[in-house]
Amino acid sequence: MSDSLQLQAGSRGEAVLDLQLRLGALDHRCDPDDPGEFGAGTEAAVRRFQAERGLRVDGVVGRHTWASLVESGFTLGDRLLYFRQPLLRGDDVADLQRRLNALGFDARRVDGMFGPDTQRALLQFQRSTGLVPDGICGSDSVDALARVGGFADGSVAAARERDAMRHGPHRLEGRRIFVAATPGLAVVGDNVARGLNLARAEAVLDASGDDDSVLAHSANAFGADLYLGLGLGSGPGPRCVYFETEGFRSEMGVIVAGALADELAGELPVAPETSGAAYPALRETRMAAVVCELAVVGSAAGLAGVVGRSGAVARAVVRGLRRAWERPSPTAPPTTDRD
């Protein structure tokens, strides 16, 4: 499927049939829709898949949902895994990262993308088991992982992040923060960036409305300590979302999301919940990342309410970030309900 094509209710043709076959292989049946017809059954299956994968749940198959469908079809051992550009992505990569992390070889975040950190961890594993250290995960490496057997308790990646939080500087001052606001929330984003700069953090605002992957690339290029997204969600209410996949979650993301949710509770009509997801902006950034969904998509009244209180909302966000860094608690769970 091309980057510009979207499949949604009413679409039909070979691309829809391909979609239905992929969903069916993952036990997401599209009944009672006819093959090649995108009806209510296919939309419900897409929504279930998006929720399962931590994507935005809208029932529309765009570039990120399609990519996730393709990635879900790979099992460790199906293909050679190695570092290249563009990065190899898939569930097989995520499985490799989980296994390496659990065995003490730090592949960093379990994001399903074979980058330099995964290559480095794989090389260390190969050397430790007497394999040729070529950085390629083929049948020999998969067999060696199977011989080791089982997963150790915990993850070296999560332990590293907790250690960095425990020993790092506990202050907002000097932190580099990339703020990405959807165009409708640009005034909120501008107030947040101003407030952070007054607090002696270094904040930049991107209110272009670019694709999540483009924003993640910009945040990485900026060398941010935190990616903060301000946007709209699919409901039923506001949420503060951190990065989480099977076997991994961002510990700093959990703390920041919880602190933001607590501070925003007094400024929004409904107190935000916190939850984990794998939005591209959360997955593809190389730093802690949180997306605050301040209102529900399609709710003009909700959006107007947030914009009308932009100053108060922005001050709550700055308080939340200050609280997250100045009183870190690596072992504390979020203070609001999780989905």
MARGU-287679 format. One record per residue (C-alpha): x, y, z; residue in one letter. Coordinates in Angstrom, 3 decimals. Example, Ala and Ser with C-alpha at 12.3 -4.5 7.8 and 13.67 -1.06 7.14 Angstrom:
BEGIN
xx|yy|zz|bami
12.300|-4.500|7.800|a;
13.670|-1.060|7.140|s;
END
This chain:
BEGIN
xx|yy|zz|bami
0.000|0.000|0.000|m;
1.412|3.432|-0.909|s;
2.024|6.080|1.742|d;
-0.807|8.233|0.344|s;
-3.478|5.518|0.331|l;
-5.879|5.123|3.223|q;
-8.349|2.300|3.602|l;
-11.531|3.024|5.508|q;
-15.242|2.286|5.570|a;
-16.475|2.257|1.980|g;
-13.123|1.259|0.430|s;
-13.036|-1.788|-1.802|r;
-10.669|-3.757|-3.984|g;
-7.509|-5.855|-3.799|e;
-5.914|-3.725|-1.086|a;
-8.926|-4.312|1.175|v;
-8.786|-8.049|0.460|l;
-5.086|-8.047|1.417|d;
-5.975|-6.177|4.604|l;
-8.695|-8.678|5.499|q;
-6.361|-11.636|4.924|l;
-3.692|-10.098|7.169|r;
-6.237|-9.351|9.897|l;
-7.673|-12.857|9.643|g;
-4.205|-14.376|10.066|a;
-4.023|-12.497|13.377|l;
-7.454|-13.837|14.487|d;
-9.210|-10.554|13.786|h;
-12.110|-11.731|11.636|r;
-13.845|-9.245|9.334|c;
-17.244|-10.973|9.231|d;
-19.801|-10.324|7.883|p;
-18.070|-8.196|5.223|d;
-17.587|-9.694|1.768|d;
-13.978|-10.159|0.590|p;
-12.619|-6.848|-0.686|g;
-15.420|-4.815|0.930|e;
-14.471|-2.515|3.838|f;
-17.613|-2.538|5.954|g;
-18.487|-2.497|9.632|a;
-16.883|-5.895|10.254|g;
-13.564|-4.872|8.763|t;
-13.597|-1.561|10.626|e;
-14.234|-3.372|13.926|a;
-11.334|-5.738|13.189|a;
-9.048|-2.798|12.383|v;
-10.006|-1.106|15.644|r;
-9.254|-4.278|17.613|r;
-5.879|-4.589|15.918|f;
-5.015|-0.930|16.561|q;
-5.921|-1.264|20.246|a;
-3.881|-4.466|20.553|e;
-0.825|-2.797|19.005|r;
-1.022|0.437|20.981|g;
-1.894|2.540|17.936|l;
-4.418|5.345|17.668|r;
-7.795|3.651|17.413|v;
-9.731|5.242|14.552|d;
-10.663|2.318|12.292|g;
-8.704|3.852|9.408|v;
-5.756|2.018|7.847|v;
-3.102|4.622|7.115|g;
0.644|4.273|6.785|r;
1.365|3.450|10.443|h;
-1.421|0.887|10.855|t;
-0.427|-0.816|7.604|w;
3.230|-0.894|8.644|a;
2.259|-2.457|11.976|s;
0.248|-5.123|10.137|l;
3.269|-5.994|8.024|v;
5.575|-6.026|11.069|e;
3.236|-8.346|12.957|s;
3.761|-11.041|10.327|g;
7.439|-11.645|11.218|f;
8.534|-14.288|13.744|t;
12.115|-14.530|15.007|l;
13.980|-16.791|12.579|g;
11.879|-15.923|9.531|d;
14.603|-13.711|8.045|r;
18.104|-12.388|8.669|l;
18.164|-9.417|11.035|l;
20.966|-6.869|10.802|y;
21.637|-3.138|10.920|f;
20.835|-1.245|7.751|r;
19.129|1.924|6.556|q;
16.172|2.122|6.544|p;
15.979|0.097|9.740|l;
14.493|-3.381|9.694|l;
11.258|-3.383|11.690|r;
9.035|-6.156|12.945|g;
7.825|-8.348|15.763|d;
10.883|-10.557|15.197|d;
13.135|-7.594|16.005|v;
11.120|-6.856|19.149|a;
11.402|-10.509|20.213|d;
15.183|-10.384|19.716|l;
15.409|-7.170|21.762|q;
13.364|-8.664|24.612|r;
15.534|-11.774|24.704|r;
18.791|-9.826|24.653|l;
17.615|-7.421|27.359|n;
16.409|-10.245|29.588|a;
19.805|-11.949|29.276|l;
21.679|-8.793|30.262|g;
22.721|-7.594|26.798|f;
21.378|-4.041|26.629|d;
19.458|-3.551|23.370|a;
17.782|-0.507|24.915|r;
14.094|0.050|24.197|r;
11.993|-2.789|22.820|v;
10.754|-0.809|19.837|d;
10.931|-3.432|17.102|g;
13.530|-1.437|15.133|m;
16.985|-2.938|14.514|f;
19.252|0.015|15.243|g;
22.837|0.421|16.479|p;
21.930|-0.482|20.090|d;
20.375|-3.780|19.013|t;
23.389|-4.525|16.812|q;
25.765|-3.800|19.709|r;
23.817|-6.072|22.083|a;
23.687|-8.850|19.487|l;
27.456|-8.633|18.943|l;
28.019|-8.940|22.697|q;
25.730|-11.977|22.833|f;
27.489|-13.611|19.884|q;
30.916|-13.132|21.460|r;
29.730|-14.508|24.799|s;
28.366|-17.683|23.195|t;
31.286|-18.356|20.839|g;
29.455|-17.381|17.652|l;
30.999|-15.413|14.826|v;
30.438|-11.774|15.918|p;
28.996|-10.481|12.652|d;
25.994|-8.587|14.040|g;
23.611|-10.668|11.922|i;
20.855|-12.614|13.634|c;
20.472|-15.775|11.587|g;
19.748|-19.392|12.410|s;
22.891|-19.840|14.540|d;
22.026|-16.872|16.766|s;
18.373|-17.917|17.031|v;
19.432|-21.445|18.007|d;
21.835|-20.051|20.623|a;
19.068|-17.899|22.093|l;
16.826|-20.970|22.246|a;
19.553|-23.002|24.004|r;
19.918|-20.348|26.690|v;
16.237|-20.895|27.370|g;
13.669|-18.741|29.096|g;
13.753|-15.114|30.039|f;
15.518|-13.754|33.085|a;
13.501|-11.699|35.540|d;
13.324|-8.041|34.537|g;
15.079|-6.218|31.735|s;
18.504|-4.620|31.616|v;
17.009|-1.796|29.532|a;
14.443|-0.924|32.192|a;
17.078|-1.246|34.931|a;
19.374|1.134|33.040|r;
16.605|3.713|32.702|e;
15.712|3.481|36.392|r;
19.370|3.880|37.322|d;
19.729|6.954|35.118|a;
16.666|8.479|36.777|m;
17.965|7.711|40.262|r;
21.410|9.203|39.729|h;
20.700|11.920|37.149|g;
20.221|15.619|37.975|p;
16.798|16.084|39.598|h;
15.835|19.424|38.061|r;
13.943|20.815|35.107|l;
16.494|23.549|34.537|e;
18.731|22.836|31.552|g;
16.528|20.056|30.140|r;
15.938|20.068|26.387|r;
12.244|19.540|25.652|i;
10.686|19.127|22.212|f;
7.035|20.222|22.269|v;
4.851|19.044|19.375|a;
1.341|20.503|19.267|a;
-1.365|19.785|16.715|t;
-2.287|23.028|14.866|p;
-5.538|23.408|16.834|g;
-3.557|23.416|20.076|l;
-0.743|25.686|18.878|a;
-1.607|28.374|21.440|v;
-1.327|25.794|24.245|v;
1.984|24.578|22.864|g;
3.300|28.129|22.620|d;
2.380|28.810|26.241|n;
4.004|25.545|27.348|v;
7.240|26.341|25.494|a;
7.311|29.863|26.952|r;
6.711|28.531|30.454|g;
9.464|25.955|30.110|l;
11.921|28.548|28.848|n;
11.053|30.793|31.811|l;
11.822|27.788|34.028|a;
15.270|27.737|32.365|r;
14.622|24.618|30.360|a;
15.417|24.731|26.644|e;
12.160|24.145|24.802|a;
11.274|24.280|21.120|v;
7.770|24.136|19.659|l;
6.686|22.370|16.486|d;
3.064|23.119|15.612|a;
3.334|22.026|11.975|s;
1.012|19.055|12.368|g;
3.592|16.856|10.612|d;
3.415|13.072|10.627|d;
4.489|11.433|13.906|d;
7.594|9.929|12.345|s;
8.729|13.338|11.045|v;
8.235|14.850|14.503|l;
10.165|11.999|16.138|a;
13.047|12.574|13.726|h;
13.059|16.296|14.578|s;
13.099|15.563|18.315|a;
15.998|13.146|17.852|n;
17.916|15.745|15.823|a;
17.292|18.327|18.568|f;
18.818|15.953|21.126|g;
15.816|16.322|23.411|a;
15.610|14.903|26.927|d;
11.836|14.659|26.529|l;
9.337|14.590|23.688|y;
6.035|16.166|24.749|l;
3.101|15.814|22.384|g;
-0.062|17.895|22.804|l;
-2.930|16.574|20.743|g;
-6.396|15.084|20.514|l;
-7.369|11.496|21.274|g;
-9.992|8.998|20.220|s;
-11.660|9.131|23.623|g;
-13.496|8.585|25.780|p;
-11.585|11.295|27.682|g;
-8.190|12.959|28.049|p;
-5.126|10.752|28.507|r;
-1.409|11.094|29.144|c;
0.287|8.334|27.171|v;
3.800|6.886|27.579|y;
5.698|4.309|25.494|f;
4.939|0.670|26.289|e;
5.242|-2.564|24.351|t;
5.225|-6.216|25.379|e;
8.073|-6.697|27.835|g;
9.070|-3.042|28.083|f;
7.787|0.320|29.228|r;
9.507|3.668|29.596|s;
9.975|4.226|33.336|e;
10.585|7.958|32.914|m;
7.572|8.124|30.602|g;
5.399|6.575|33.314|v;
6.538|9.149|35.872|i;
6.118|12.129|33.532|v;
2.681|10.942|32.389|a;
1.513|10.470|35.973|g;
2.752|13.892|37.082|a;
1.152|15.610|34.086|l;
-2.145|13.800|34.638|a;
-2.202|14.874|38.294|d;
-1.561|18.527|37.469|e;
-3.987|18.620|34.521|l;
-6.789|17.069|36.581|a;
-7.648|20.475|38.019|g;
-7.681|22.225|34.635|e;
-9.620|19.835|32.402|l;
-13.328|18.915|32.708|p;
-12.378|15.249|33.169|v;
-9.233|14.088|34.958|a;
-6.826|12.453|32.489|p;
-5.970|8.786|32.738|e;
-2.504|7.407|32.021|t;
-1.795|4.474|29.750|s;
0.910|2.918|27.615|g;
0.886|2.846|23.828|a;
3.209|2.493|20.854|a;
2.329|5.575|18.813|y;
5.103|6.292|16.294|p;
6.014|9.484|18.166|a;
6.540|7.417|21.321|l;
8.234|4.496|19.631|r;
10.607|6.295|17.265|e;
12.003|8.916|19.642|t;
15.267|8.106|21.378|r;
14.280|9.819|24.625|m;
11.426|9.601|27.127|a;
8.216|10.628|25.385|a;
4.688|11.452|26.515|v;
1.663|12.452|24.456|v;
-1.073|14.407|26.251|c;
-4.435|13.937|24.553|e;
-6.181|16.984|25.970|l;
-9.551|16.591|24.233|a;
-11.410|14.112|22.051|v;
-11.180|14.259|18.270|v;
-14.331|15.800|16.825|g;
-15.371|17.559|20.041|s;
-15.435|21.243|19.130|a;
-16.568|22.148|22.645|a;
-13.762|20.142|24.231|g;
-11.132|21.744|22.002|l;
-12.517|25.221|22.618|a;
-12.467|24.596|26.370|g;
-8.789|23.656|26.318|v;
-7.823|26.579|24.067|v;
-9.854|28.985|26.207|g;
-7.863|27.899|29.264|r;
-4.562|27.614|27.420|s;
-2.628|29.611|30.001|g;
-3.840|27.538|32.944|a;
-3.375|24.272|31.036|v;
0.170|25.257|30.069|a;
1.061|26.182|33.639|r;
-0.214|22.776|34.791|a;
1.984|21.069|32.186|v;
5.076|22.985|33.356|v;
4.278|22.128|36.991|r;
3.908|18.489|36.043|g;
7.264|18.395|34.274|l;
8.978|20.137|37.170|r;
7.420|17.670|39.593|r;
8.455|14.677|37.467|a;
12.121|15.689|37.404|w;
12.516|17.251|40.823|e;
10.841|14.422|42.748|r;
11.558|11.301|40.678|p;
10.220|8.024|42.018|s;
11.432|5.146|39.825|p;
9.438|2.491|41.639|t;
6.170|4.384|42.057|a;
3.233|3.450|39.799|p;
1.202|6.139|37.992|p;
-1.077|8.026|40.334|t;
-4.092|7.851|38.015|t;
-5.942|4.856|36.636|d;
-4.399|3.050|33.698|r;
-6.388|1.630|30.804|d;
END
